[in-house]
Each structure stands twice: as C-alpha cells, then as structure tokens.
Amino acid sequence: MMAYFQGEYNYALDQKGRVKIPAPFKNDLAPGEEAIVYLTRDVENCVAVYTPDEYALLRERLQGLNMQVRANRQLVRRLVSSVFECPVDNQGRIKVPAALIAHARLEKGGTVTLAGFQRIVQIWNPQDYLQAIEEGGDILSEQQSDVEL
C-alpha cells in the first residue's frame, strides 16, 4: 500500500538547513535505519519530498512523456535537474539543499510548513503556504461545478 500524507506541521529549519520529519509522516516517509528521501522543486514554489517508491514511480511517469512536447520537456527539466537524494539522520531530520531552500524561499533559523500532499510531502515557506491555501479556496469557489468529491 502506498503512503498517504495528510496534515500540516510547522517546524524549525535550523542554521544548517535541516528540518525534522513530523512524527505522523515518519513511518511512511522514512521507515527504518538508513532511510533516504528524494527532494526536488515542486511545480509550485515549494520543495517536494518523495519516498524511494514514489520517486521511482515519478521517474517512470516522466520517462513515458513525449519529449517532443515543450511543456513535457520543461516539466522534466524543472523536476529532474533539482533532485537530491537525502539521508534521514538519527534524529529524524533531513537536510534541505541550498538550491531548494532558495527555490522555496525558506529561511534558515526560521519556520517551515511541512504539508501532506497525498503521496508526497511538501515543504513551504509558511506565508507562501497560507497564500496557496487562500488562492485554492478562491479557485474552488469560482469553479465549484467542475470539482467532484
């Protein structure tokens, strides 16, 4: 069964760029010893955190895209060029690379929001996350008839 991440948590991003994985995410995101996760730019201004299994699925999907389509090339370039394999340390932390800290406008020594996003976890600048939530509400209210639950 694939992991399903839900909820949001605020944690400190320390001066070395490390953030603790929230306890509710830990068992599915980084089980066992010598766990690793894959971090990359998300299509939004946040960092996407993938389990090894989910990252393998992403790679398969990306390899199946038609590279003659410009949007597909741009998506692959955006995601693949920024993939980092990150070990989870003994204290349950991951180190976010500087390029991804800059992409997501995270601040070392500040707070970040880790949000479950179905099969991945997203790491956000808290203000950007709140803005994305508000914009999402506006879009949903405008297009209610197109959304089926």
N, CA, C and O of each residue as an XYZ file, in Angstrom:
596
protein
N       0.842     -1.190      0.000
C       0.000      0.000      0.000
C       0.884      1.248      0.000
O       1.834      1.345      0.776
N       0.566      2.184     -0.861
C       1.344      3.413     -0.960
C       1.024      4.324      0.225
O      -0.077      4.302      0.773
N       2.006      5.112      0.594
C       1.837      6.071      1.680
C       0.845      7.159      1.254
O       0.729      7.497      0.076
N       0.148      7.682      2.233
C      -0.773      8.801      2.000
C      -0.518      9.815      3.105
O      -0.770      9.542      4.278
N      -0.014     10.990      2.723
C       0.352     12.013      3.708
C      -0.736     13.071      3.792
O      -1.242     13.557      2.780
N      -1.080     13.411      5.026
C      -2.099     14.429      5.260
C      -1.728     15.225      6.503
O      -0.973     14.757      7.356
N      -2.262     16.415      6.590
C      -1.990     17.283      7.729
C      -0.882     18.271      7.418
O      -0.192     18.167      6.404
N      -0.731     19.239      8.322
C       0.324     20.242      8.168
C       0.972     20.493      9.516
O       0.318     20.481     10.559
N       2.280     20.722      9.464
C       3.081     20.867     10.681
C       4.101     21.968     10.478
O       4.683     22.088      9.400
N       4.319     22.766     11.496
C       5.326     23.818     11.453
C       6.519     23.400     12.294
O       6.382     23.049     13.467
N       7.692     23.443     11.673
C       8.938     23.075     12.332
C      10.005     24.093     11.986
O       9.885     24.835     11.011
N      11.047     24.118     12.795
C      12.180     25.000     12.536
C      13.082     24.398     11.464
O      13.302     23.188     11.421
N      13.591     25.259     10.613
C      14.661     24.899      9.683
C      15.927     25.453     10.325
O      16.102     26.669     10.402
N      16.806     24.574     10.785
C      17.958     25.065     11.549
C      18.973     25.766     10.642
O      18.808     25.805      9.422
N      20.006     26.309     11.243
C      21.007     27.084     10.505
C      21.778     26.233      9.491
O      22.390     26.772      8.568
N      21.749     24.920      9.658
C      22.413     24.024      8.710
C      21.464     23.554      7.612
O      21.856     22.771      6.747
N      20.218     24.028      7.641
C      19.244     23.653      6.623
C      18.530     22.349      6.890
O      17.962     21.751      5.976
N      18.553     21.896      8.151
C      17.909     20.629      8.497
C      16.524     20.883      9.092
O      16.300     21.868      9.795
N      15.608     19.971      8.791
C      14.259     20.036      9.351
C      13.859     18.632      9.789
O      14.184     17.642      9.134
N      13.155     18.572     10.894
C      12.697     17.291     11.437
C      11.464     16.834     10.672
O      10.591     17.635     10.334
N      11.408     15.540     10.408
C      10.223     14.955      9.778
C       9.159     14.789     10.863
O       9.435     14.178     11.895
N       7.950     15.317     10.656
C       6.891     15.162     11.661
C       6.609     13.687     11.957
O       6.635     12.848     11.056
N       6.343     13.388     13.212
C       6.088     12.011     13.640
C       5.018     11.309     12.792
O       5.213     10.147     12.434
N       3.890     11.967     12.452
C       2.887     11.269     11.640
C       3.373     10.894     10.232
O       2.801     10.007      9.600
N       4.415     11.557      9.743
C       4.949     11.253      8.417
C       6.094     10.244      8.473
O       6.393      9.587      7.476
N       6.726     10.123      9.621
C       7.997      9.402      9.747
C       7.918      7.950      9.283
O       8.767      7.518      8.504
N       6.933      7.191      9.731
C       6.870      5.765      9.391
C       6.720      5.508      7.898
O       7.290      4.551      7.375
N       5.955      6.356      7.203
C       5.751      6.164      5.772
C       6.832      6.836      4.938
O       7.218      6.322      3.888
N       7.322      7.985      5.403
C       8.298      8.730      4.613
C       9.699      8.154      4.751
O      10.431      8.053      3.767
N      10.068      7.782      5.950
C      11.444      7.334      6.188
C      11.472      6.189      7.193
O      11.943      6.366      8.317
N      10.977      5.023      6.806
C      10.959      3.905      7.746
C      12.346      3.284      7.926
O      13.151      3.259      6.995
N      12.607      2.797      9.104
C      13.822      2.036      9.364
C      15.098      2.845      9.408
O      15.096      4.070      9.291
N      16.187      2.118      9.579
C      17.500      2.746      9.618
C      17.989      3.023      8.201
O      17.555      2.382      7.243
N      18.877      3.966      8.087
C      19.478      4.347      6.803
C      18.422      4.703      5.762
O      18.569      4.380      4.583
N      17.362      5.365      6.202
C      16.300      5.789      5.296
C      16.780      6.962      4.451
O      17.592      7.777      4.891
N      16.264      7.027      3.238
C      16.534      8.166      2.375
C      15.225      8.663      1.786
O      14.250      7.918      1.678
N      15.221      9.929      1.410
C      14.103     10.529      0.694
C      14.695     11.294     -0.493
O      15.899     11.540     -0.552
N      13.845     11.656     -1.413
C      14.259     12.428     -2.584
C      13.562     13.773     -2.538
O      12.340     13.848     -2.411
N      14.350     14.835     -2.642
C      13.830     16.189     -2.622
C      14.019     16.812     -3.999
O      15.037     16.592     -4.654
N      13.032     17.591     -4.432
C      13.130     18.309     -5.694
C      12.240     19.546     -5.638
O      11.426     19.707     -4.729
N      12.417     20.419     -6.637
C      11.496     21.546     -6.784
C      10.119     20.962     -7.082
O       9.991     19.980     -7.814
N       9.111     21.569     -6.513
C       7.755     21.205     -6.905
C       7.350     22.157     -8.021
O       8.058     23.125     -8.297
N       6.225     21.894     -8.660
C       5.755     22.803     -9.695
C       5.306     24.131     -9.090
O       5.256     25.147     -9.784
N       4.981     24.123     -7.800
C       4.709     25.357     -7.079
C       6.002     25.737     -6.356
O       6.984     24.997     -6.420
N       6.013     26.862     -5.680
C       7.239     27.319     -5.015
C       7.419     26.658     -3.664
O       7.390     27.310     -2.619
N       7.604     25.359     -3.709
C       7.869     24.599     -2.500
C       8.785     23.446     -2.860
O       9.120     23.250     -4.028
N       9.187     22.687     -1.856
C      10.044     21.525     -2.052
C       9.176     20.280     -1.927
O       8.404     20.149     -0.977
N       9.301     19.371     -2.884
C       8.579     18.105     -2.832
C       9.495     17.042     -2.250
O      10.658     16.930     -2.637
N       8.959     16.256     -1.310
C       9.709     15.186     -0.669
C       9.043     13.866     -1.051
O       7.865     13.637     -0.772
N       9.834     13.000     -1.699
C       9.338     11.718     -2.196
C       9.953     10.564     -1.425
O      11.128     10.612     -1.063
N       9.169      9.531     -1.173
C       9.713      8.261     -0.698
C      10.461      7.636     -1.871
O      10.228      8.035     -3.013
N      11.347      6.678     -1.637
C      12.007      5.999     -2.761
C      11.011      5.351     -3.728
O      11.198      5.420     -4.943
N       9.969      4.732     -3.208
C       8.971      4.100     -4.081
C       8.239      5.131     -4.938
O       8.045      4.928     -6.136
N       7.842      6.224     -4.321
C       7.109      7.258     -5.057
C       8.019      7.942     -6.074
O       7.577      8.300     -7.166
N       9.277      8.119     -5.717
C      10.220      8.712     -6.666
C      10.426      7.788     -7.865
O      10.538      8.263     -8.995
N      10.478      6.479     -7.634
C      10.613      5.526     -8.742
C       9.404      5.628     -9.681
O       9.561      5.555    -10.900
N       8.210      5.796     -9.125
C       7.011      5.970     -9.957
C       7.075      7.271    -10.748
O       6.711      7.310    -11.923
N       7.540      8.337    -10.096
C       7.680      9.624    -10.783
C       8.639      9.475    -11.969
O       8.356      9.957    -13.066
N       9.765      8.811    -11.745
C      10.734      8.612    -12.823
C      10.106      7.866    -13.994
O      10.326      8.226    -15.150
N       9.337      6.841    -13.705
C       8.664      6.086    -14.771
C       7.707      6.967    -15.554
O       7.678      6.934    -16.784
N       6.920      7.760    -14.821
C       5.959      8.651    -15.492
C       6.685      9.669    -16.358
O       6.271      9.927    -17.488
N       7.761     10.250    -15.842
C       8.498     11.255    -16.605
C       9.153     10.640    -17.835
O       9.189     11.262    -18.897
N       9.673      9.417    -17.696
C      10.308      8.755    -18.842
C       9.300      8.413    -19.927
O       9.666      8.264    -21.093
N       8.037      8.290    -19.551
C       6.995      7.971    -20.518
C       6.433      9.179    -21.254
O       5.603      9.027    -22.150
N       6.876     10.376    -20.887
C       6.357     11.579    -21.534
C       6.970     11.761    -22.919
O       8.111     11.372    -23.165
N       6.209     12.346    -23.798
C       6.677     12.667    -25.146
C       7.555     13.916    -25.061
O       7.071     15.003    -24.746
N       8.850     13.752    -25.342
C       9.792     14.861    -25.227
C       9.723     15.825    -26.405
O      10.445     16.822    -26.437
N       8.856     15.531    -27.372
C       8.626     16.479    -28.471
C       7.698     17.604    -28.033
O       7.594     18.629    -28.706
N       7.019     17.407    -26.896
C       6.099     18.411    -26.365
C       6.874     19.326    -25.424
O       7.455     18.872    -24.438
N       6.874     20.600    -25.734
C       7.679     21.579    -24.981
C       7.347     21.586    -23.490
O       8.255     21.630    -22.660
N       6.077     21.543    -23.143
C       5.675     21.568    -21.731
C       6.224     20.349    -20.991
O       6.602     20.454    -19.824
N       6.273     19.203    -21.655
C       6.838     17.997    -21.036
C       8.323     18.179    -20.769
O       8.814     17.810    -19.702
N       9.046     18.749    -21.739
C      10.475     18.994    -21.548
C      10.707     19.944    -20.375
O      11.615     19.740    -19.570
N       9.886     20.971    -20.288
C      10.041     21.940    -19.204
C       9.756     21.301    -17.851
O      10.464     21.567    -16.880
N       8.733     20.464    -17.779
C       8.415     19.788    -16.528
C       9.559     18.870    -16.109
O       9.983     18.895    -14.954
N      10.057     18.065    -17.037
C      11.163     17.155    -16.723
C      12.383     17.948    -16.275
O      13.024     17.602    -15.283
N      12.701     19.010    -17.006
C      13.857     19.828    -16.655
C      13.702     20.413    -15.243
O      14.647     20.404    -14.453
N      12.527     20.910    -14.943
C      12.286     21.545    -13.640
C      12.429     20.536    -12.498
O      13.047     20.832    -11.476
N      11.863     19.362    -12.676
C      11.881     18.370    -11.600
C      13.204     17.613    -11.512
O      13.779     17.497    -10.430
N      13.683     17.106    -12.628
C      14.837     16.209    -12.606
C      16.141     16.936    -12.305
O      17.012     16.384    -11.634
N      16.287     18.153    -12.787
C      17.549     18.865    -12.583
C      17.790     19.227    -11.124
O      18.914     19.556    -10.743
N      16.763     19.170    -10.321
C      16.912     19.588     -8.921
C      16.695     18.447     -7.929
O      16.410     18.702     -6.759
N      16.823     17.196     -8.371
C      16.615     16.068     -7.460
C      17.847     15.855     -6.597
O      18.973     15.802     -7.091
N      17.611     15.735     -5.304
C      18.667     15.437     -4.345
C      18.257     14.221     -3.538
O      17.141     14.164     -3.021
N      19.158     13.240     -3.425
C      18.935     12.095     -2.556
C      19.411     12.498     -1.169
O      20.575     12.861     -0.997
N      18.527     12.440     -0.178
C      18.843     12.936      1.162
C      18.651     11.850      2.212
O      17.550     11.321      2.367
N      19.703     11.519      2.924
C      19.548     10.563      4.025
C      18.798     11.208      5.184
O      18.859     12.420      5.386
N      18.103     10.389      5.927
C      17.433     10.846      7.143
C      18.384     10.539      8.294
O      18.803      9.394      8.464
N      18.728     11.558      9.088
C      19.704     11.324     10.149
C      19.069     10.603     11.343
O      17.865     10.349     11.358
N      19.884     10.284     12.328
C      19.422      9.521     13.501
C      18.360     10.246     14.308
O      17.631      9.624     15.081
N      18.270     11.562     14.133
C      17.268     12.344     14.861
C      16.022     12.610     14.018
O      15.169     13.410     14.401
N      15.919     11.940     12.876
C      14.728     12.079     12.037
C      14.694     13.372     11.245
O      13.614     13.873     10.933
N      15.859     13.925     10.911
C      15.925     15.177     10.158
C      16.451     14.926      8.748
O      17.180     13.968      8.492
N      16.058     15.814      7.848
C      16.626     15.833      6.500
C      17.268     17.196      6.278
O      16.813     18.205      6.816
N      18.322     17.211      5.484
C      18.997     18.461      5.153
C      18.502     18.920      3.793
O      18.668     18.227      2.789
N      17.894     20.094      3.774
C      17.373     20.654      2.533
C      18.527     21.378      1.828
O      19.114     22.296      2.401
N      18.854     20.983      0.608
C      19.952     21.630     -0.111
C      19.694     23.128     -0.352
O      18.550     23.567     -0.464
N      20.781     23.888     -0.427
C      20.689     25.349     -0.574
C      19.856     25.764     -1.787
O      19.093     26.726     -1.706
N      19.992     25.053     -2.909
C      19.227     25.409     -4.111
C      17.727     25.293     -3.870
O      16.949     26.098     -4.383
N      17.321     24.296     -3.093
C      15.886     24.125     -2.812
C      15.408     25.103     -1.750
O      14.257     25.538     -1.779
N      16.288     25.451     -0.811
C      15.946     26.490      0.171
C      15.653     27.798     -0.559
O      14.679     28.485     -0.250
N      16.502     28.135     -1.530
C      16.304     29.370     -2.300
C      15.024     29.290     -3.134
O      14.250     30.247     -3.177
N      14.798     28.151     -3.797
C      13.604     27.983     -4.639
C      12.325     28.220     -3.841
O      11.419     28.911     -4.306
N      12.252     27.649     -2.643
C      11.023     27.723     -1.841
C      10.992     28.934     -0.908
O      10.059     29.095     -0.122
N      12.017     29.782     -0.999
C      12.092     30.981     -0.155
C      12.030     30.628      1.333
O      11.356     31.299      2.114
N      12.744     29.562      1.709
C      12.810     29.156      3.110
C      13.909     29.950      3.793
O      14.844     30.413      3.140
N      13.801     30.108      5.097
C      14.809     30.851      5.849
C      15.437     29.958      6.899
O      14.750     29.421      7.767
N      16.771     29.803      6.811
C      17.472     29.065      7.850
C      17.253     29.784      9.170
O      17.343     31.009      9.242
N      16.966     29.014     10.214
C      16.650     29.594     11.510
C      15.207     30.022     11.637
O      14.791     30.498     12.693
N      14.427     29.857     10.560
C      13.014     30.220     10.575
C      12.127     28.993     10.630
O      12.594     27.874     10.841
N      10.859     29.223     10.440
C       9.864     28.156     10.472
C       9.503     27.754      9.046
O       9.446     28.597      8.150
N       9.262     26.471      8.844
C       8.755     25.964      7.574
C       7.488     25.167      7.853
O       7.285     24.669      8.960
N       6.651     25.055      6.850
C       5.441     24.241      6.950
C       5.641     22.976      6.131
O       5.933     23.037      4.937
N       5.480     21.827      6.785
C       5.505     20.536      6.095
C       4.054     20.108      5.950
O       3.349     19.920      6.941
N       3.618     19.955      4.713
C       2.219     19.651      4.444
C       2.094     18.344      3.679
O       2.791     18.116      2.690
N       1.194     17.489      4.153
C       0.904     16.274      3.415
C       0.195     16.626      2.130
O      -0.720     17.450      2.122
N       0.609     16.014      1.056
C       0.012     16.268     -0.256
C      -0.175     14.920     -0.949
O       0.455     14.626     -1.965
N      -1.046     14.126     -0.374
C      -1.351     12.773     -0.824
C      -0.117     11.878     -0.759
O       0.227     11.400      0.322
N       0.556     11.637     -1.877
C       1.663     10.675     -1.889
C       3.027     11.312     -1.658
O       4.041     10.613     -1.647
N       3.066     12.629     -1.474
C       4.324     13.309     -1.175
C       4.118     14.257     -0.002
O       2.994     14.485      0.445
N       5.225     14.802      0.484
C       5.196     15.852      1.497
C       5.773     17.100      0.842
O       6.761     17.018      0.111
N       5.173     18.236      1.094
C       5.690     19.498      0.584
C       6.262     20.310      1.737
O       5.716     20.311      2.840
N       7.379     21.007      1.469
C       7.979     21.918      2.449
C       7.813     23.329      1.899
O       8.284     23.646      0.807
N       7.135     24.168      2.677
C       6.765     25.513      2.242
C       7.317     26.588      3.173
O       7.554     26.353      4.358
N       7.510     27.751      2.611
C       7.596     28.976      3.391
C       6.178     29.169      3.942
O       5.224     29.134      3.165
N       6.006     29.372      5.258
C       4.654     29.421      5.831
C       3.738     30.469      5.197
O       2.549     30.210      5.009
N       4.271     31.647      4.865
C       3.437     32.678      4.249
C       2.993     32.265      2.843
O       1.848     32.493      2.454
N       3.913     31.654      2.082
C       3.553     31.179      0.744
C       2.513     30.060      0.820
O       1.626     29.970     -0.028
N       2.630     29.211      1.842
C       1.671     28.125      2.016
C       0.277     28.683      2.297
O      -0.704     28.242      1.697
N       0.190     29.648      3.202
C      -1.115     30.251      3.507
C      -1.707     30.923      2.276
O      -2.912     30.840      2.036
N      -0.861     31.584      1.502
C      -1.337     32.225      0.272
C      -1.857     31.177     -0.714
O      -2.892     31.383     -1.348
N      -1.141     30.053     -0.846
C      -1.589     28.988     -1.746
C      -2.932     28.416     -1.290
O      -3.794     28.110     -2.114
N      -3.102     28.274      0.018
C      -4.375     27.774      0.562
C      -5.507     28.760      0.246
O      -6.590     28.355     -0.177
N      -5.248     30.047      0.452
C      -6.273     31.060      0.173
C      -6.621     31.105     -1.306
O      -7.795     31.167     -1.669
N      -5.592     31.073     -2.172
C      -5.849     31.077     -3.609
C      -6.622     29.828     -4.013
O      -7.499     29.888     -4.876
N      -6.297     28.695     -3.390
C      -7.022     27.464     -3.678
C      -8.489     27.577     -3.332
O      -9.343     27.074     -4.061
N      -8.787     28.232     -2.230
C     -10.184     28.446     -1.841
C     -10.920     29.312     -2.847
O     -12.073     29.041     -3.182
N     -10.251     30.357     -3.331
C     -10.854     31.229     -4.341
C     -11.143     30.466     -5.626
O     -12.214     30.606     -6.216
N     -10.185     29.662     -6.048
C     -10.354     28.877     -7.284
C     -11.496     27.886     -7.125
O     -12.319     27.731     -8.027
N     -11.547     27.212     -5.973
C     -12.620     26.234     -5.749
C     -13.987     26.898     -5.736
O     -14.940     26.353     -6.294
N     -14.103     28.068     -5.107
C     -15.407     28.725     -5.066
C     -15.830     29.201     -6.452
O     -17.022     29.220     -6.761
N     -14.864     29.588     -7.293
C     -15.177     30.018     -8.656
C     -15.565     28.843     -9.546
O     -16.405     28.992    -10.434
N     -14.963     27.675     -9.318
C     -15.150     26.544    -10.222
C     -15.812     25.371     -9.511
O     -15.526     24.216     -9.829
N     -16.682     25.647     -8.564
C     -17.311     24.594     -7.784
C     -17.961     23.533     -8.639
O     -17.907     22.353     -8.293
N     -18.568     23.910     -9.730
C     -19.269     22.932    -10.549
C     -18.317     21.970    -11.243
O     -18.744     20.907    -11.693
N     -17.015     22.322    -11.343
C     -16.047     21.451    -12.001
C     -15.373     20.481    -11.036
O     -14.671     19.568    -11.469
N     -15.579     20.668     -9.741
C     -14.909     19.851     -8.738
C     -15.891     18.807     -8.212
O     -16.968     19.133     -7.712
N     -15.491     17.550     -8.341
C     -16.336     16.471     -7.833
C     -15.632     15.802     -6.673
O     -14.458     15.447     -6.779
N     -16.335     15.624     -5.563
C     -15.785     14.912     -4.411
C     -16.582     13.656     -4.160
O     -16.280     12.909     -3.229
